[in-house]
Amino acid sequence: MVDCLRAGQVCAAEFSTLEIIDLHDRTIGKLFNTAKNKHQQQFQASGKAINDKVRLYGRIGQALIHTKQNGGDPFASIKAVMPWHTFAASVTEAQTLERPASGLAYKNLRFVS
């Protein structure tokens, strides 16, 4: 009888451990899903600004290529697309839109709350 009682305690302890591990896994999974959703929402919110910057730098790049081929002034070609102070501000804004390179996912832990 004493052996059965001890076996029952061991069995109950194993069951409790499994419940704790399961609870831990669900909690961590929920945290990472929340972080993933926050990241996706932030990316979608900044998507328009990112696309605008890509189009802008495409236009500036084309102007610079044309200027290089014709031996002109590269700064004048940028000014032809937009005023210099606007260009400088767009560079600063582009830096705020930057995302970490792949493989640096640990930086996205800021989304875990």
C-alpha positions in Angstrom: 0.0 0.0 0.0 2.8 2.4 0.9 4.5 1.7 -2.5 1.3 2.5 -4.3 1.0 5.8 -2.4 4.6 6.7 -3.3 4.0 5.7 -7.0 0.9 7.9 -7.0 3.0 10.8 -5.7 5.6 10.3 -8.4 2.9 10.0 -11.0 1.2 13.2 -9.7 4.5 15.0 -9.7 5.3 14.0 -13.3 1.8 15.2 -14.3 2.3 18.5 -12.6 5.6 19.0 -14.3 4.1 18.3 -17.7 1.3 20.8 -16.9 3.9 23.4 -16.0 5.9 22.8 -19.2 2.7 23.0 -21.3 1.7 26.3 -19.6 5.2 27.7 -20.2 5.1 26.7 -23.9 1.7 28.3 -24.3 2.8 31.5 -22.5 6.0 31.8 -24.6 4.1 31.0 -27.8 1.5 33.7 -27.0 4.3 36.3 -26.3 6.0 35.6 -29.6 2.7 35.7 -31.5 1.9 39.0 -30.0 5.4 40.3 -30.9 5.0 39.0 -34.5 1.6 40.7 -34.8 3.0 44.0 -33.5 5.9 43.8 -36.0 3.5 43.1 -38.9 1.2 46.0 -37.9 4.2 48.4 -37.6 5.6 47.2 -41.0 2.2 47.7 -42.7 1.9 51.2 -41.2 5.3 52.2 -42.5 4.9 50.4 -45.8 3.6 53.4 -47.7 6.5 55.5 -46.4 9.0 52.8 -47.4 7.5 52.6 -50.9 7.6 56.4 -51.3 11.3 56.3 -50.3 12.1 53.5 -52.8 10.4 55.5 -55.6 12.2 58.7 -54.6 15.6 57.1 -54.5 14.9 55.4 -57.8 14.3 58.8 -59.3 17.4 60.3 -57.7 19.4 57.2 -58.8 18.2 57.6 -62.4 19.2 61.3 -62.3 22.6 60.5 -60.9 23.2 57.8 -63.6 22.2 60.3 -66.3 24.5 62.9 -64.9 27.4 60.5 -64.7 26.9 59.5 -68.3 26.8 63.1 -69.4 29.6 64.3 -67.1 27.4 66.7 -65.1 27.3 67.8 -61.5 25.8 65.1 -59.3 24.6 67.6 -56.7 22.8 69.6 -59.4 21.0 66.4 -60.5 19.7 65.8 -57.0 18.6 69.4 -56.8 16.7 68.9 -60.1 14.7 66.1 -58.5 14.1 67.9 -55.2 15.6 70.7 -53.0 18.7 69.7 -51.1 17.1 70.2 -47.6 14.2 67.9 -48.6 16.7 65.3 -49.8 18.6 65.5 -46.5 15.4 65.2 -44.5 14.3 62.1 -46.6 17.6 60.4 -45.8 17.0 60.9 -42.1 13.4 59.6 -42.5 14.7 56.6 -44.4 17.0 55.7 -41.6 14.1 55.6 -39.2 12.2 53.2 -41.5 15.2 50.8 -41.6 14.5 47.2 -40.4 17.1 44.9 -39.0 18.8 42.5 -41.5 17.6 39.0 -41.5 19.4 36.9 -38.9 19.1 39.7 -36.3 15.7 38.8 -35.1 16.7 39.3 -31.5 16.4 43.0 -32.1 12.6 42.5 -32.6 12.3 41.4 -29.0 11.3 45.0 -28.2 7.8 43.9 -29.5 7.5 41.3 -26.7 5.5 42.9 -23.9 
